[in-house]
Amino acid sequence: MAFSDYKSILQVQKEFKIKYQEMNFLLPEDLEPSAAFRAEFQFSMDNIDVYTSEASRAEAIIFPVLREIYKRYYTQYSLWVQCALTYDEKLSGTPDYLIGTKSELGKTYLETPLVVVAEAKKNDFEQGWGQCLAELIAAQKINGNPRFAVHGIVTDGRFWQFGKLQENVFTKHAESYSVDHLAQLFGALNAMFQAVSAPKAVRKTSTKARQAKGTSRVSG
């Protein structure tokens, strides 16, 4: 099944025996984006109908926000847009965005997938989380270490929700964030980046899993 075939968290829970809980696992502190970013972002909000379509939300809001916070971590991680991810016939597809460890082989190779970002199509967060959770399960299985948490984000551009999968427990961050309060949103994104890490042991296991499945390798 494609990731997009999963329409709810409950559907994924039943299929993969995942437990669900809600709690604020991130501990964000407000982080002001750069003045240049604020100016560009406000220009888009003032002059472009950024919520008119999925494409406009992605290009005018979601990617610029992800790219701006990614600048703080680009030496450690890689940011992917529409990168195919496959574990098996039940878990395959193309996440909207992926963040993984930076590979020695260069930017054309996806190492350990750490964060998946799914757009809430038509503002449907329930379906967005169904897709995102399936993507998290695929990432976890590719990494080969269920004790190592993988993180997810679902957003419709305006609102941003966070979650993580560790072993068979999916935890949804109880609080959501909005582009109407950029410092809070950037604080949450920064807290997530600080929470993810990939120990060498996990990276080695991940590489073996990819070689066995023939997945996650991407060429330009």
C-alpha positions in Angstrom: 0.0 0.0 0.0 1.1 3.5 -0.6 1.5 5.8 2.4 -1.4 7.9 1.0 -3.7 4.9 1.3 -3.7 5.1 5.1 -6.5 7.5 6.0 -6.3 7.7 9.8 -4.1 7.0 12.8 -6.6 4.2 13.8 -6.1 2.4 10.5 -2.4 2.4 10.9 -2.7 1.3 14.6 -4.8 -1.7 13.7 -2.5 -2.7 10.8 0.8 -2.4 12.7 -0.3 -2.8 16.4 0.8 0.7 17.4 -0.1 2.2 20.7 -1.3 5.9 20.9 -0.7 8.6 23.5 -0.7 12.3 23.7 1.8 14.4 25.7 4.0 17.4 25.2 7.3 15.7 24.6 9.0 18.7 23.0 10.3 21.5 25.3 10.5 24.5 23.0 11.7 27.9 23.7 10.7 30.8 21.4 13.2 31.3 18.6 13.0 34.4 16.4 13.6 33.7 12.7 15.9 36.1 10.9 14.7 39.6 10.0 15.3 38.7 6.3 13.1 35.7 6.6 10.3 37.6 8.4 10.3 40.2 5.7 10.1 37.7 2.9 7.5 35.6 4.7 5.3 38.7 5.4 5.6 39.8 1.8 4.2 36.4 0.7 1.4 36.6 3.3 0.5 40.1 2.3 0.6 39.8 -1.5 0.0 36.1 -2.4 -3.1 34.0 -1.7 -0.9 31.4 0.0 -3.8 29.1 1.1 -5.5 28.8 -2.3 -4.0 25.4 -3.1 -1.7 22.6 -1.8 1.0 23.9 -4.1 0.8 27.4 -2.9 1.0 26.3 0.7 3.9 24.1 0.0 5.9 26.7 -1.9 5.0 29.8 0.0 4.9 28.6 3.5 5.9 25.0 4.3 9.2 24.7 2.4 10.4 28.2 3.3 9.9 27.5 7.0 11.6 24.1 6.8 14.5 25.5 4.8 15.0 28.4 7.2 15.2 26.2 10.3 17.3 23.6 8.4 20.0 26.3 7.8 20.9 25.9 11.4 21.6 22.2 11.0 22.7 21.7 7.4 26.1 20.3 8.3 24.5 17.4 10.2 21.3 16.7 8.2 20.0 16.6 4.7 16.6 18.0 3.6 14.7 16.1 0.9 11.7 17.2 -1.1 9.5 14.4 -2.6 12.0 11.7 -1.9 10.8 8.1 -2.5 10.8 5.9 0.6 10.1 2.1 0.4 10.3 -0.6 3.0 8.0 -3.3 1.6 4.7 -3.6 -0.4 2.7 -2.3 2.6 5.0 0.7 3.3 6.0 2.7 0.3 5.5 6.1 -1.3 6.9 9.6 -1.4 6.8 11.7 1.7 6.3 15.4 1.0 9.6 16.2 2.9 12.2 14.1 4.7 15.1 15.0 7.0 17.9 12.5 7.4 21.5 12.3 8.4 24.0 13.8 6.0 25.8 11.1 4.0 29.5 10.8 3.3 28.4 10.0 -0.3 26.9 13.4 -0.8 23.5 15.1 -1.1 22.2 12.5 -3.6 22.2 9.7 -1.0 19.6 9.4 1.9 21.1 8.1 5.1 19.1 7.5 8.2 15.6 9.0 7.8 14.9 11.0 11.0 11.9 13.2 10.3 9.0 12.9 7.9 6.7 15.9 7.0 3.3 15.3 5.5 1.0 18.0 4.2 -2.6 17.9 5.5 -4.3 17.8 2.2 -7.5 19.8 2.2 -6.7 20.6 5.9 -7.5 17.0 6.8 -5.1 16.4 9.8 -6.6 13.0 10.5 -5.7 11.7 7.1 -2.4 13.6 7.2 -1.4 11.7 10.4 -2.5 8.4 9.0 -0.1 8.9 6.1 2.7 10.4 8.3 2.5 7.5 10.9 2.8 5.0 8.0 5.9 6.9 6.8 7.3 6.9 10.4 6.9 3.1 10.6 8.7 2.7 7.3 11.5 5.0 8.5 11.8 3.0 11.7 12.0 -0.3 10.0 14.6 1.0 7.5 16.7 2.3 10.4 16.5 -1.1 12.0 16.3 0.1 15.6 12.8 0.6 17.0 14.2 2.1 20.2 15.4 5.0 18.2 12.7 7.6 17.9 11.7 9.0 14.5 9.7 12.2 14.3 6.8 13.4 12.2 5.2 16.7 11.3 1.8 17.2 9.8 0.9 20.7 8.6 -1.6 22.5 6.4 0.7 25.5 6.2 -1.0 27.5 8.9 -1.0 24.9 11.7 1.8 22.5 12.6 1.5 19.4 14.6 4.3 17.1 15.9 4.6 13.5 16.8 7.2 10.7 17.3 7.3 6.9 17.0 9.4 4.9 19.4 9.2 1.1 19.5 5.4 0.5 19.0 4.3 3.7 20.7 3.2 6.8 18.7 3.2 10.0 20.8 1.4 13.0 19.5 2.6 16.3 20.9 -0.5 17.8 22.6 0.1 21.4 21.5 0.0 22.6 18.0 1.8 25.7 16.5 0.9 28.3 14.0 2.6 30.6 11.5 0.7 33.4 13.1 3.3 33.0 15.9 6.5 32.4 14.1 8.8 32.5 17.2 6.8 29.7 18.8 6.8 27.6 15.7 10.5 28.0 15.1 11.1 27.1 18.7 9.1 23.9 18.3 11.0 23.0 15.1 14.3 23.8 16.7 13.4 21.6 19.7 12.6 18.7 17.3 15.9 19.1 15.5 17.7 19.0 18.9 15.7 15.9 19.9 16.7 13.8 16.9 20.1 12.2 16.7 21.5 9.1 15.0 24.1 7.2 16.9 26.7 5.4 14.8 25.3 2.0 15.7 21.9 3.0 14.4 23.5 4.4 11.2 25.3 1.1 10.5 22.1 -0.9 11.1 20.2 1.5 8.8 22.7 1.0 6.0 22.4 -2.8 6.2 18.6 -2.5 6.2 18.6 -0.3 3.1 21.0 -2.7 1.3 18.8 -5.6 2.2 15.6 -3.9 1.0 17.2 -1.9 -1.8 15.5 1.3 -0.5 16.1 4.9 0.3 19.1 5.3 -2.1 18.4 8.2 -4.3 20.4 9.4 -7.2 20.2 12.9 -8.7 
